Each structure stands twice: as structure tokens, then as C-alpha cells.
Amino acid sequence: MAIVAGTHAAGDVVTLDGVCARYRVSRSVAREAIRVLESMGMVASRRRVGITIQPATAWNVFDPRLIRWRLDSDDRARQLASLSELRRGFEPAAAALAAHRADPHQCRIMAAAVSDMVMHGRSGDLESYLLADKVFHRTLLEASGNEMFRALYDVVAEVLAGRTHHGMMPATPNPAAIALHDEVARAVRLGDADVAEKAMRAIIDEAASAVAPED
């Protein structure tokens, strides 16, 4: 989080002992943390040099952990905008493909997820609503039959969870948004790729509008 927040700027060098002292952890814990950050492109560790903070351009921005940290930071608005643009680039296409490729079981799962969203939305149970929303989007990406789209599910899940956990969901979810999910599910079941794609784009636009900072 200190790197994401800018406390450590690109090019800064820290030591393992410094990490241990600052966070009051053992050397083994510090080494594991550095290993994880290195795998994410956030730091580079070299003997006799230390641990160098890498520029944001080197980070693995698709890593769900990094997405979560950025959503927890002051960079939240920019991260949400970037994620909305990303979602517009692949989820409508995934919905169109799902209309051609979804099997009956996947269609039933999506329909059940929408029913759960309706029920939990009315009761104001946002955690259960989030779970149903995740099931819907995961199944849609799986139904696209495209392994690249399917691999992006964790990105979508972090967006959905971030909106809920950072108080950007209304106490009662927008009925229009739920209706759009139902429209996607029905279009996929009926094999209508154009309607599925259009409705999915509308879902993303609604979500982006809901979390956009006020002027």
C-alpha cells in the first residue's frame, strides 16, 4: 500500500532490514512480501543494491491484489475509470459470444443469479447481492467460450467488490441495473447477440456513472 500511495516513489531503494523494522515483521515474512511484490512488478531486488521501487508502468495492473490496493487508495477514482474502460472493451463482446455459445446449464445459472439479485436487492443484503452479481458475471465470461475473457473474471470481481466495500452501492441496488442483467440473461438464452452486447454495455455505463466523482 505504501508503494501504491506514493510513500515510496519509483527509484527509491529500501533494505530488507528496513522493511523488517518499519513493519515489525521477521526477515522470512519480509522476504515473502518482497517476493510477492517482485512478482507483481512493483519492486526489483538485487544483491548489494537493495530493493528498488519500480515505476507504475512496470506493475502488473491486472493483478487482483493490486487492483484492490489501488481501490483502497487515493487513486480510487482513476482506477475505477480505467477499469470501466477495460470492461467496455471486453464484457459486451463476451456477452455477444455467450449468446452463441452458452449451454442450457449456464443460462440457468445466470437466470438464477438475476433472481438472487432481485431478492437480495429488495432486502438490502449487499453482500449476498454482490455474491449473486459475481456469479452472473463469472458465468457470462465462462459462457463466452473465450479463455482470455474468462481469465479477466478476477478483474471484474474486484470492481464489483470494491464498489460494495467502499460504500459506492446504494442501500437498495438500482432496479434498472438488475433489469439490464435480466435482459442480458434472456438475450443469451435466446441467442440474441446484439441485444446481449447492448445490454451489457448499458450495465457497465450505469456502474461507471454511479461511481463517477461528482463535479
RODO-2510 file (C-alpha; in nm, 4 decimals, decimal comma):
residues 215
     n   res          X          Y          Z
     1     m     0,0000     0,0000     0,0000
     2     a     0,2886     0,2399     0,0721
     3     i     0,4076     0,1967    -0,2861
     4     v     0,0592     0,2451    -0,4309
     5     a     0,0048     0,5505    -0,2108
     6     g     0,3312     0,7024    -0,3310
     7     t     0,5029     0,6934     0,0076
     8     h     0,7807     0,5087    -0,1724
     9     a     0,8445     0,6702    -0,5103
    10     a     0,9817     0,4974    -0,8184
    11     g     1,3567     0,4652    -0,7877
    12     d     1,3600     0,4654    -0,4082
    13     v     1,5719     0,1904    -0,2575
    14     v     1,4840     0,0131     0,0656
    15     t     1,6546    -0,2689     0,2504
    16     l     1,5225    -0,5918     0,3927
    17     d     1,6236    -0,4792     0,7412
    18     g     1,4401    -0,1529     0,6846
    19     v     1,1237    -0,3379     0,5847
    20     c     1,1506    -0,5586     0,8938
    21     a     1,1922    -0,2582     1,1213
    22     r     0,9159    -0,0488     0,9669
    23     y     0,6521    -0,3211     0,9644
    24     r     0,7817    -0,5153     1,2670
    25     v     0,7985    -0,8472     1,0868
    26     s     1,0561    -1,1237     1,0681
    27     r     1,3044    -1,1488     0,7831
    28     s     1,1231    -1,4540     0,6434
    29     v     0,7931    -1,2638     0,6320
    30     a     0,9628    -0,9614     0,4764
    31     r     1,1320    -1,1784     0,2125
    32     e     0,7986    -1,3360     0,1187
    33     a     0,6339    -0,9938     0,0911
    34     i     0,9160    -0,8705    -0,1320
    35     r     0,8883    -1,1848    -0,3441
    36     v     0,5176    -1,1177    -0,3987
    37     l     0,5753    -0,7517    -0,4844
    38     e     0,8535    -0,8514    -0,7224
    39     s     0,6204    -1,0949    -0,8997
    40     m     0,3796    -0,8038    -0,9468
    41     g     0,6494    -0,5844    -1,0994
    42     m     0,6350    -0,3363    -0,8131
    43     v     0,9901    -0,3852    -0,6868
    44     a     1,3187    -0,5257    -0,8136
    45     s     1,5597    -0,6869    -0,5706
    46     r     1,9336    -0,7088    -0,6386
    47     r     2,2225    -0,8071    -0,4178
    48     r     2,4367    -0,5182    -0,2958
    49     v     2,1808    -0,2745    -0,4334
    50     g     1,8706    -0,3403    -0,2289
    51     i     1,5040    -0,3354    -0,3153
    52     t     1,4231    -0,0750    -0,5785
    53     i     1,0704     0,0588    -0,6194
    54     q     0,9599     0,0236    -0,9806
    55     p     0,7567     0,2797    -1,1794
    56     a     0,3832     0,2209    -1,2135
    57     t     0,4341     0,1419    -1,5824
    58     a     0,6100    -0,1804    -1,4778
    59     w     0,3336    -0,3009    -1,2461
    60     n     0,1066    -0,5923    -1,3334
    61     v    -0,2089    -0,3830    -1,3305
    62     f    -0,4280    -0,6893    -1,3910
    63     d    -0,3262    -0,8489    -1,0617
    64     p    -0,6394    -0,8549    -0,8414
    65     r    -0,4344    -0,7644    -0,5345
    66     l    -0,3002    -0,4505    -0,6992
    67     i    -0,6483    -0,3555    -0,8171
    68     r    -0,7725    -0,3959    -0,4597
    69     w    -0,4895    -0,1841    -0,3192
    70     r    -0,5482     0,0906    -0,5725
    71     l    -0,9182     0,0910    -0,4888
    72     d    -0,8206     0,1291    -0,1229
    73     s    -0,6017     0,4295    -0,2027
    74     d    -0,6496     0,7923    -0,3007
    75     d    -0,6118     0,6707    -0,6605
    76     r    -0,9557     0,5062    -0,6440
    77     a    -1,1352     0,7342    -0,8907
    78     r    -0,8714     0,6909    -1,1596
    79     q    -0,8588     0,3156    -1,1036
    80     l    -1,2371     0,2875    -1,1368
    81     a    -1,2309     0,4915    -1,4578
    82     s    -0,9595     0,2676    -1,6046
    83     l    -1,1463    -0,0464    -1,5045
    84     s    -1,4709     0,0803    -1,6572
    85     e    -1,2906     0,1469    -1,9852
    86     l    -1,1405    -0,2015    -1,9733
    87     r    -1,4777    -0,3621    -1,9065
    88     r    -1,6317    -0,1786    -2,2022
    89     g    -1,3611    -0,3337    -2,4150
    90     f    -1,4400    -0,6973    -2,3404
    91     e    -1,7608    -0,7663    -2,1471
    92     p    -2,0050    -0,6614    -2,4234
    93     a    -1,8094    -0,8801    -2,6677
    94     a    -1,8196    -1,1656    -2,4162
    95     a    -2,1969    -1,1260    -2,3868
    96     a    -2,2346    -1,1453    -2,7645
    97     l    -2,0236    -1,4612    -2,7779
    98     a    -2,2192    -1,6125    -2,4889
    99     a    -2,5392    -1,5665    -2,6901
   100     h    -2,3904    -1,8057    -2,9461
   101     r    -2,2089    -2,0439    -2,7123
   102     a    -2,3820    -2,0650    -2,3725
   103     d    -2,5185    -2,4054    -2,2795
   104     p    -2,8535    -2,4547    -2,1006
   105     h    -2,6852    -2,5032    -1,7634
   106     q    -2,5024    -2,1719    -1,7903
   107     c    -2,8248    -1,9997    -1,8925
   108     r    -2,9970    -2,1378    -1,5833
   109     i    -2,7153    -2,0198    -1,3571
   110     m    -2,7368    -1,6682    -1,4993
   111     a    -3,1142    -1,6608    -1,4603
   112     a    -3,0864    -1,7834    -1,1007
   113     a    -2,8217    -1,5203    -1,0277
   114     v    -3,0560    -1,2473    -1,1516
   115     s    -3,3353    -1,3837    -0,9303
   116     d    -3,0979    -1,3751    -0,6335
   117     m    -3,0004    -1,0169    -0,7186
   118     v    -3,3679    -0,9176    -0,7176
   119     m    -3,4290    -1,0858    -0,3813
   120     h    -3,1174    -0,9546    -0,2068
   121     g    -3,1553    -0,6117    -0,3631
   122     r    -3,5019    -0,5765    -0,2145
   123     s    -3,3833    -0,6881     0,1290
   124     g    -3,0751    -0,4652     0,1198
   125     d    -2,8375    -0,7577     0,1772
   126     l    -2,5493    -0,6112    -0,0214
   127     e    -2,3009    -0,8911     0,0490
   128     s    -2,5405    -1,1557    -0,0828
   129     y    -2,6243    -0,9266    -0,3741
   130     l    -2,2530    -0,8975    -0,4506
   131     l    -2,2141    -1,2755    -0,4474
   132     a    -2,5015    -1,3173    -0,6954
   133     d    -2,3601    -1,0409    -0,9152
   134     k    -2,0217    -1,2153    -0,9198
   135     v    -2,1843    -1,5456    -1,0167
   136     f    -2,3634    -1,3725    -1,3034
   137     h    -2,0501    -1,2130    -1,4478
   138     r    -1,8312    -1,5194    -1,3939
   139     t    -2,0815    -1,7412    -1,5727
   140     l    -2,1185    -1,4943    -1,8581
   141     l    -1,7432    -1,4843    -1,9165
   142     e    -1,7239    -1,8631    -1,8985
   143     a    -2,0156    -1,8921    -2,1413
   144     s    -1,8291    -1,6769    -2,3935
   145     g    -1,6080    -1,9780    -2,4581
   146     n    -1,3055    -1,7482    -2,4748
   147     e    -1,0333    -1,8384    -2,2266
   148     m    -0,8866    -1,4868    -2,2409
   149     f    -1,2169    -1,3295    -2,1395
   150     r    -1,2646    -1,5933    -1,8709
   151     a    -0,9226    -1,5092    -1,7262
   152     l    -1,0365    -1,1498    -1,6710
   153     y    -1,3055    -1,2526    -1,4229
   154     d    -1,0901    -1,1656    -1,1203
   155     v    -1,0609    -0,8101    -1,2529
   156     v    -1,4392    -0,7803    -1,2782
   157     a    -1,4840    -0,9356    -0,9338
   158     e    -1,2549    -0,6762    -0,7752
   159     v    -1,4514    -0,3949    -0,9397
   160     l    -1,7802    -0,5329    -0,8087
   161     a    -1,6401    -0,5939    -0,4604
   162     g    -1,4692    -0,2556    -0,4482
   163     r    -1,7917    -0,0737    -0,5264
   164     t    -1,9690    -0,2568    -0,2443
   165     h    -1,6943    -0,2382     0,0160
   166     h    -1,6201     0,1300    -0,0401
   167     g    -1,9769     0,2452     0,0084
   168     m    -2,0474     0,3186    -0,3577
   169     m    -2,3529     0,0939    -0,3720
   170     p    -2,6890     0,2385    -0,2674
   171     a    -2,8632     0,0687     0,0237
   172     t    -3,1100    -0,0633    -0,2323
   173     p    -2,9405    -0,1545    -0,5632
   174     n    -3,0712     0,0202    -0,8736
   175     p    -3,3664    -0,1830    -1,0119
   176     a    -3,2773    -0,0629    -1,3626
   177     a    -2,9334    -0,2230    -1,3312
   178     i    -3,0889    -0,5520    -1,2223
   179     a    -3,3313    -0,5331    -1,5154
   180     l    -3,0347    -0,4948    -1,7506
   181     h    -2,8773    -0,8095    -1,6058
   182     d    -3,2052    -0,9890    -1,6707
   183     e    -3,2054    -0,8562    -2,0267
   184     v    -2,8559    -0,9943    -2,0838
   185     a    -2,9533    -1,3326    -1,9395
   186     r    -3,2633    -1,3547    -2,1597
   187     a    -3,0759    -1,2434    -2,4706
   188     v    -2,8062    -1,5040    -2,4098
   189     r    -3,0696    -1,7741    -2,3629
   190     l    -3,2464    -1,6680    -2,6838
   191     g    -2,9239    -1,6399    -2,8814
   192     d    -2,9648    -1,2664    -2,9489
   193     a    -2,6054    -1,1428    -2,9587
   194     d    -2,6906    -0,7820    -3,0463
   195     v    -2,9258    -0,7364    -2,7514
   196     a    -2,6861    -0,9143    -2,5140
   197     e    -2,3983    -0,6900    -2,6190
   198     k    -2,6038    -0,3706    -2,5951
   199     a    -2,7466    -0,4560    -2,2529
   200     m    -2,4049    -0,5475    -2,1149
   201     r    -2,2648    -0,2166    -2,2342
   202     a    -2,5524    -0,0426    -2,0566
   203     i    -2,4695    -0,2304    -1,7340
   204     i    -2,1121    -0,1046    -1,7449
   205     d    -2,2205     0,2508    -1,8283
   206     e    -2,4632     0,2513    -1,5345
   207     a    -2,1951     0,1251    -1,2972
   208     a    -1,9403     0,3781    -1,4239
   209     s    -2,1888     0,6615    -1,3817
   210     a    -2,2738     0,5504    -1,0284
   211     v    -1,9117     0,5653    -0,9100
   212     a    -1,8021     0,8725    -1,1062
   213     p    -1,6857     1,1564    -0,8781
   214     e    -1,9232     1,4488    -0,8506
   215     d    -1,8136     1,7745    -1,0122
***
